Amino acid sequence: MSEQTIRPRPGSHIWRRIDGEDTAFKVQMSGAGYLSQFPGATTEERMHAEARQPGGIFVSDFDENWFEVEDVLNRMDVVREEVPAVVLGPHKPPFGQWEELDEWTKPA
């Protein structure tokens, strides 16, 4: 597998955590996605479930305040090697110290 260089599209940014702290992340199925597994769920039930539990990828500094991002670009490295998280998203996460990158190269 070869290296892959990732550049953010307009309106998005790449952020790398630089304060040496760990970053937690979770991938959450939306409530509507969960309900779609069960036949007979009404549109109203799906809308309510989506409002209660939106889906997405979230990062945190191990507290209960989760911040949505588009992607954790190095998620397996963060889990296995405890390296600084690199995230893609429209806004810098509101915790810790982050630097903005013009691009990020995913190792082979």
Secondary structure, DSSP 8 states (H G I E B T S, - for coil): ---EEE---TT-EEEEE-SS---EEEEE--HHHHHTTSTT--HHHHHHHHHHS--EEEEESSSS--EEESEETTHHHHHHH----EEEESS--SSS-EEEES-EEE--
